[in-house]
Amino acid sequence: MTVFKIPESVLVVIYTPALDVLLIQRADVAGYWQSVTGSKDATDEAFVLTACREVGEETGIDCAPGSALHPHLHDWGLENIYEIYPHWRHRYAPGVFFNTEHLFGLEVPAGTPVRLSPREHTHYQWLPYAQAADQCFSPSNAEACLMLPHFAVRSAVQ
């Protein structure tokens, strides 16, 4: 039985108090830099739990409920609906062409260690938010980076 991706996902902009943004390079498409993204595992999975799971899987950063960083994960209350790129449509059920992406921000201390999942990402970099936006292959990801100064909740992470 084929298991298709759910067309509901999260985009998590991980940033430092100085508004440097973590970008990770996709393993399946060279040169594609992005923030943490990922789809729900179940239709009833809360977006916040999807965000925590994806951050942990893709970066090794623990922001799950009960962790020290969980209070620094903020739902921006924004969603993007976009057409799924044709080369990734096979991951979704037949006839699914659009994805709804829910936006979050996660403030982490400068110097937070990053441990990539090698099957998903090959490199990472921290860039000032405007430079990060220039590096993102996804227009919605670039826009999220540029919105960071407005949505950043500076909570003095230690």
C-alpha positions as a printed NumPy array, in Angstrom:
array([[  0.   ,   0.   ,   0.   ],
       [  1.355,   3.399,  -0.997],
       [  1.445,   5.995,   1.759],
       [  1.034,   9.487,   0.386],
       [  2.18 ,  12.712,   1.989],
       [ -0.513,  14.834,   3.606],
       [ -0.724,  18.204,   1.802],
       [ -0.503,  20.132,   5.075],
       [  2.952,  21.137,   6.251],
       [  4.974,  23.466,   8.437],
       [  7.753,  25.902,   7.701],
       [  9.866,  26.734,  10.757],
       [ 12.219,  29.709,  10.589],
       [ 14.94 ,  29.001,  13.164],
       [ 16.743,  32.164,  14.224],
       [ 19.084,  33.632,  16.824],
       [ 18.517,  36.777,  18.916],
       [ 20.595,  38.657,  16.287],
       [ 18.074,  37.456,  13.632],
       [ 20.521,  35.112,  11.932],
       [ 18.527,  32.369,  10.207],
       [ 19.426,  28.699,   9.893],
       [ 19.232,  27.418,   6.323],
       [ 19.702,  23.783,   5.361],
       [ 20.553,  22.441,   1.897],
       [ 18.35 ,  19.686,   0.5  ],
       [ 20.075,  16.396,  -0.292],
       [ 17.785,  15.583,  -3.218],
       [ 18.246,  18.864,  -5.122],
       [ 21.659,  20.53 ,  -5.01 ],
       [ 21.572,  24.236,  -4.32 ],
       [ 18.104,  24.219,  -2.741],
       [ 18.432,  26.036,   0.582],
       [ 15.493,  26.216,   2.944],
       [ 14.261,  26.478,   6.488],
       [ 12.902,  23.401,   8.239],
       [  9.82 ,  22.083,   6.447],
       [  7.742,  18.971,   6.681],
       [  4.308,  17.459,   6.361],
       [  1.963,  16.216,   9.021],
       [  2.255,  12.495,   9.778],
       [ -1.5  ,  12.258,  10.429],
       [ -4.367,  14.559,   9.503],
       [ -5.178,  15.127,  13.179],
       [ -1.565,  15.919,  14.178],
       [ -1.391,  19.468,  15.573],
       [  0.796,  21.817,  13.533],
       [  2.883,  22.623,  16.619],
       [  3.704,  18.939,  17.048],
       [  4.589,  18.653,  13.363],
       [  6.901,  21.65 ,  13.794],
       [  8.611,  20.128,  16.854],
       [  9.045,  16.752,  15.142],
       [ 10.439,  18.218,  11.93 ],
       [ 12.873,  20.529,  13.745],
       [ 14.176,  17.546,  15.708],
       [ 14.405,  15.244,  12.688],
       [ 16.069,  17.755,  10.369],
       [ 18.38 ,  19.654,  12.746],
       [ 18.669,  17.672,  15.978],
       [ 17.365,  20.728,  17.874],
       [ 14.899,  19.714,  20.592],
       [ 11.901,  22.041,  20.849],
       [  9.363,  19.388,  21.833],
       [  6.856,  20.1  ,  24.603],
       [  8.705,  20.081,  27.915],
       [ 12.066,  21.006,  26.373],
       [ 13.951,  24.198,  27.235],
       [ 13.322,  25.596,  23.737],
       [  9.609,  24.786,  23.444],
       [  8.547,  28.162,  24.945],
       [ 10.571,  29.822,  22.164],
       [  8.587,  28.152,  19.361],
       [  5.968,  30.598,  18.124],
       [  3.048,  30.051,  15.78 ],
       [  2.992,  33.046,  13.45 ],
       [ -0.678,  32.436,  12.644],
       [  0.029,  32.513,   8.905],
       [ -0.527,  29.97 ,   6.172],
       [  0.6  ,  29.814,   2.565],
       [ -1.197,  27.777,  -0.058],
       [  1.033,  26.937,  -2.976],
       [  1.157,  24.607,  -5.942],
       [  3.295,  21.54 ,  -5.306],
       [  6.301,  21.436,  -7.643],
       [  5.644,  18.885, -10.415],
       [  8.764,  16.832,  -9.569],
       [  7.401,  16.216,  -6.03 ],
       [  3.733,  15.529,  -6.873],
       [  4.3  ,  11.765,  -6.982],
       [  4.644,  11.893,  -3.174],
       [  0.991,  12.976,  -2.873],
       [ -2.261,  11.232,  -3.719],
       [ -3.386,  11.48 ,  -7.337],
       [ -5.138,  14.78 ,  -7.997],
       [ -3.406,  16.657,  -5.153],
       [ -1.774,  19.777,  -6.544],
       [ -1.721,  22.222,  -3.621],
       [ -0.176,  22.242,  -0.155],
       [ -1.064,  24.371,   2.863],
       [  2.025,  25.485,   4.789],
       [  1.738,  26.785,   8.379],
       [  4.473,  29.176,   9.597],
       [  6.414,  29.087,  12.87 ],
       [  9.468,  30.803,  14.269],
       [ 11.912,  29.244,  16.732],
       [ 14.436,  31.409,  18.547],
       [ 17.564,  29.551,  19.628],
       [ 20.755,  30.764,  21.3  ],
       [ 23.634,  31.728,  19.003],
       [ 25.937,  28.74 ,  18.619],
       [ 23.149,  26.159,  18.95 ],
       [ 24.55 ,  22.89 ,  17.562],
       [ 22.948,  21.537,  14.395],
       [ 22.914,  17.834,  13.512],
       [ 21.551,  17.256,  10.027],
       [ 19.719,  14.183,   8.835],
       [ 22.056,  13.174,   5.946],
       [ 19.269,  11.565,   3.937],
       [ 17.451,  14.915,   3.864],
       [ 20.108,  17.653,   4.06 ],
       [ 23.8  ,  17.979,   3.289],
       [ 24.901,  21.376,   4.643],
       [ 23.731,  24.185,   6.873],
       [ 24.542,  27.838,   7.319],
       [ 23.502,  30.743,   9.54 ],
       [ 22.841,  33.972,   7.637],
       [ 21.379,  37.391,   8.485],
       [ 17.66 ,  37.18 ,   7.697],
       [ 17.78 ,  39.261,   4.478],
       [ 20.681,  37.216,   3.097],
       [ 18.868,  34.035,   4.094],
       [ 15.853,  35.191,   2.091],
       [ 18.078,  35.637,  -0.962],
       [ 19.325,  32.025,  -0.626],
       [ 15.9  ,  30.334,  -0.282],
       [ 14.654,  28.491,  -3.359],
       [ 11.041,  28.74 ,  -2.165],
       [  9.322,  32.121,  -2.506],
       [  7.215,  31.47 ,   0.609],
       [ 10.357,  30.631,   2.595],
       [ 12.078,  33.802,   1.382],
       [  9.041,  35.849,   2.374],
       [  9.008,  34.235,   5.834],
       [ 12.662,  35.175,   6.347],
       [ 11.91 ,  38.777,   5.396],
       [  8.983,  38.866,   7.858],
       [ 11.226,  37.71 ,  10.706],
       [ 11.829,  41.154,  12.274],
       [  8.063,  41.619,  12.545],
       [  7.258,  38.182,  13.971],
       [ 10.383,  37.467,  16.025],
       [  9.549,  37.096,  19.672],
       [ 12.753,  37.955,  21.419],
       [ 12.569,  35.984,  24.586],
       [ 16.18 ,  36.096,  25.769],
       [ 17.022,  32.442,  25.149],
       [ 19.989,  31.272,  27.168]])
